[in-house]
Amino acid sequence: MPVSRASGLRKASGTRPFRHTSRLCDAKAFRFVMPTRLEQLIELARKHQMTDTERDVQLRSFAYGNAHLDNSALTRADVDRAVDSLIAGNARIRNSERTGPE
């Protein structure tokens, strides 16, 4: 159903427009409903700079979640070994680029 952004009305084909029943559908309206504490937490999250440890944990969790969809026998330990192997391989490549060819 097409929505008119200006009026906030939704128009069904062949019928008259009707208003959204929930104020939460509209982002602007949601700002008025959102509790102050939640707003504070969202603002803190926006300003947060991830540490290397947090980034590593997130990377492993993301890799496990995506790989586990394809292979349910996969464990977090398998993902940890694969990530560690990739990191070690990348470190060897970086070191060889710095020292040049042997």
GUDO-402537 format. One line per 2 residues: number of its first residue (from 1); their letters; for each residue x, y, z of N, C-alpha, C. Coordinates in Angstrom, 1 decimal. Layout:
N
NUM = a = X:Y:Z:X:Y:Z:X:Y:Z | ...
END
This chain:
102
1 = mp = 0.8:-1.2:0.0:0.0:0.0:0.0:0.9:1.2:0.0 | 0.6:2.2:-0.8:1.4:3.4:-0.9:1.2:4.3:0.4
3 = vs = 2.2:4.9:0.9:2.1:5.8:2.0:2.5:7.2:1.6 | 1.7:8.1:2.0:2.0:9.5:1.8:2.8:10.0:3.0
5 = ra = 4.1:10.3:2.8:4.9:10.7:3.9:4.5:12.1:4.5 | 4.0:12.9:3.7:3.6:14.3:4.1:2.4:14.2:5.1
7 = sg = 1.4:13.4:4.8:0.3:13.4:5.7:0.3:12.2:6.7 | 1.1:11.2:6.5:1.1:10.1:7.4:-0.1:9.2:7.1
9 = lr = -0.7:9.3:6.0:-1.9:8.5:5.7:-1.5:7.4:4.8 | -2.2:6.3:4.9:-1.9:5.1:4.1:-3.1:4.9:3.2
11 = ka = -2.9:4.7:2.0:-4.0:4.6:1.0:-4.1:3.1:0.5 | -5.2:2.5:0.7:-5.4:1.1:0.1:-6.0:1.4:-1.3
13 = sg = -5.7:0.5:-2.2:-6.3:0.7:-3.5:-7.8:0.7:-3.5 | -8.3:1.8:-4.1:-9.8:1.9:-4.2:-10.5:2.3:-3.0
15 = tr = -9.8:2.7:-1.9:-10.4:3.1:-0.7:-9.9:4.4:-0.2 | -10.5:4.9:0.8:-10.1:6.2:1.4:-8.8:6.0:2.2
17 = pf = -8.0:7.0:2.3:-6.8:6.9:3.2:-7.2:6.7:4.7 | -6.4:6.0:5.4:-6.6:5.9:6.9:-5.3:6.1:7.6
19 = rh = -5.4:6.5:8.9:-4.3:6.8:9.7:-3.7:5.6:10.3 | -2.3:5.6:10.5:-1.7:4.5:11.2:-2.3:4.4:12.6
21 = ts = -2.4:3.2:13.0:-3.0:3.0:14.3:-1.9:3.1:15.4 | -0.7:2.8:15.1:0.4:2.9:16.0:1.3:4.1:15.8
23 = rl = 1.6:4.8:16.9:2.5:5.9:16.7:3.9:5.4:16.5 | 4.2:4.2:16.8:5.6:3.6:16.7:6.0:3.4:15.2
25 = cd = 5.0:3.5:14.3:5.4:3.3:12.9:6.2:4.4:12.4 | 6.0:5.6:12.9:6.6:6.8:12.4:7.8:7.1:13.3
27 = ak = 9.0:7.3:12.7:10.2:7.5:13.5:10.1:8.8:14.3 | 9.5:9.8:13.8:9.4:11.1:14.5:8.5:10.9:15.7
29 = af = 7.4:10.2:15.6:6.5:9.9:16.7:7.2:9.0:17.7 | 8.1:8.1:17.3:8.8:7.2:18.2:9.6:8.0:19.2
31 = rf = 10.2:9.1:18.7:11.1:9.9:19.6:10.3:10.4:20.8 | 9.0:10.7:20.6:8.3:11.2:21.7:7.9:10.1:22.7
33 = vm = 7.8:8.9:22.2:7.5:7.7:23.0:8.7:7.1:23.8 | 9.8:7.2:23.2:11.0:6.6:23.7:11.4:7.1:25.1
35 = pt = 11.6:6.2:26.0:12.0:6.6:27.4:13.3:7.4:27.4 | 13.5:8.3:28.3:14.7:9.1:28.4:15.9:8.2:28.6
37 = rl = 15.8:7.2:29.5:17.0:6.3:29.8:17.4:5.6:28.5 | 16.5:5.2:27.7:16.8:4.5:26.4:17.5:5.4:25.5
39 = eq = 17.1:6.7:25.4:17.8:7.7:24.6:19.2:7.9:25.1 | 19.4:7.9:26.4:20.8:8.1:26.9:21.7:6.9:26.5
41 = li = 21.1:5.7:26.6:21.9:4.5:26.3:22.2:4.5:24.8 | 21.3:4.9:23.9:21.6:4.9:22.5:22.6:5.9:22.2
43 = el = 22.6:7.1:22.9:23.6:8.1:22.6:25.0:7.6:23.1 | 25.0:6.9:24.2:26.3:6.3:24.7:26.8:5.3:23.7
45 = ar = 26.0:4.5:23.1:26.4:3.5:22.1:26.9:4.2:20.8 | 26.3:5.3:20.4:26.8:6.0:19.2:28.2:6.5:19.4
47 = kh = 28.5:6.9:20.6:29.8:7.6:20.9:30.9:6.5:21.2 | 30.5:5.3:21.5:31.5:4.3:21.9:32.4:3.9:20.8
49 = qm = 33.7:3.9:21.2:34.8:3.4:20.2:35.1:2.0:20.7 | 35.0:1.1:19.8:35.3:-0.3:20.1:36.8:-0.6:20.3
51 = td = 37.1:-1.4:21.3:38.5:-1.7:21.5:38.8:-2.9:20.6 | 40.1:-3.2:20.5:40.5:-4.3:19.6:39.9:-5.6:20.2
53 = te = 39.8:-5.8:21.5:39.2:-7.0:22.1:37.7:-7.1:21.7 | 37.0:-6.0:21.9:35.6:-6.0:21.5:35.4:-6.3:20.0
55 = rd = 36.2:-5.8:19.2:36.1:-6.0:17.7:36.4:-7.5:17.4 | 37.4:-8.0:18.1:37.7:-9.5:17.9:36.6:-10.4:18.3
57 = vq = 36.0:-10.1:19.5:34.8:-10.9:20.0:33.7:-10.8:19.0 | 33.4:-9.6:18.5:32.3:-9.4:17.6:32.6:-10.1:16.3
59 = lr = 33.8:-10.0:15.8:34.2:-10.7:14.5:33.9:-12.2:14.6 | 34.4:-12.8:15.7:34.2:-14.3:15.9:32.7:-14.6:16.1
61 = sf = 32.0:-13.8:16.8:30.6:-14.1:16.9:29.8:-14.0:15.6 | 30.2:-13.0:14.8:29.6:-12.8:13.5:29.9:-14.0:12.6
63 = ay = 31.2:-14.4:12.6:31.6:-15.5:11.8:30.9:-16.8:12.2 | 30.8:-17.1:13.5:30.2:-18.3:14.0:28.7:-18.3:13.6
65 = gn = 28.0:-17.1:13.8:26.6:-17.1:13.5:26.3:-17.3:12.0 | 27.1:-16.8:11.1:26.9:-17.0:9.7:27.3:-18.4:9.2
67 = ah = 28.4:-18.9:9.7:28.9:-20.2:9.4:28.0:-21.3:9.9 | 27.4:-21.1:11.1:26.6:-22.1:11.8:25.3:-22.3:11.0
69 = ld = 24.8:-21.2:10.3:23.6:-21.4:9.5:23.8:-22.4:8.4 | 25.0:-22.5:7.8:25.3:-23.5:6.8:25.7:-24.9:7.3
71 = ns = 26.3:-24.9:8.5:26.8:-26.1:9.0:26.6:-26.2:10.5 | 25.5:-26.8:10.9:25.1:-26.8:12.4:26.1:-27.6:13.2
73 = al = 27.0:-28.4:12.6:28.0:-29.1:13.4:29.2:-28.3:13.8 | 29.3:-27.1:13.2:30.4:-26.2:13.5:30.3:-25.7:14.9
75 = tr = 31.4:-25.6:15.6:31.5:-25.1:17.0:32.2:-23.7:17.0 | 32.1:-23.1:18.1:32.8:-21.8:18.3:34.3:-22.1:18.3
77 = ad = 34.7:-23.2:18.8:36.2:-23.5:18.8:36.7:-23.7:17.4 | 35.9:-24.2:16.5:36.3:-24.3:15.1:36.5:-22.9:14.5
79 = vd = 35.5:-22.0:14.8:35.6:-20.6:14.3:36.9:-20.0:14.9 | 37.1:-20.2:16.2:38.3:-19.6:16.8:39.6:-20.0:16.1
81 = ra = 39.7:-21.3:15.8:40.9:-21.9:15.2:41.0:-21.2:13.8 | 39.9:-21.1:13.0:40.0:-20.5:11.7:40.4:-19.1:11.7
83 = vd = 39.8:-18.3:12.7:40.2:-16.9:12.8:41.6:-16.7:13.2 | 42.1:-17.6:14.2:43.5:-17.5:14.6:44.4:-17.8:13.5
85 = sl = 44.0:-18.8:12.6:44.9:-19.2:11.5:44.9:-18.0:10.5 | 43.8:-17.4:10.2:43.8:-16.2:9.3:44.6:-15.1:9.8
87 = ia = 44.5:-14.8:11.1:45.3:-13.7:11.7:46.8:-14.0:11.6 | 47.2:-15.3:11.9:48.6:-15.6:11.8:49.1:-15.5:10.4
89 = gn = 48.3:-15.9:9.4:48.6:-15.9:8.0:48.8:-14.4:7.6 | 47.9:-13.6:8.0:48.0:-12.1:7.6:49.2:-11.5:8.3
91 = ar = 49.6:-11.9:9.5:50.8:-11.4:10.1:52.0:-11.8:9.4 | 52.1:-13.0:8.9:53.2:-13.5:8.1:53.4:-12.7:6.8
93 = ir = 52.2:-12.4:6.2:52.3:-11.7:4.9:52.8:-10.3:5.2 | 52.3:-9.6:6.2:52.7:-8.3:6.5:54.2:-8.2:6.9
95 = ns = 54.7:-9.2:7.6:56.1:-9.2:8.0:57.0:-9.5:6.7 | 56.5:-10.3:5.8:57.3:-10.6:4.6:57.3:-9.3:3.7
97 = er = 56.3:-8.6:3.7:56.2:-7.3:2.9:57.2:-6.3:3.4 | 57.3:-6.3:4.8:58.2:-5.3:5.4:59.7:-5.6:5.1
99 = tg = 60.0:-6.9:5.2:61.4:-7.3:5.0:61.8:-7.5:3.6 | 60.9:-7.6:2.7:61.1:-7.8:1.3:61.4:-9.3:1.0
101 = pe = 61.6:-9.6:-0.3:61.8:-11.0:-0.7:63.1:-11.5:-0.2 | 63.2:-12.8:0.1:64.4:-13.4:0.6:65.3:-13.8:-0.5
END
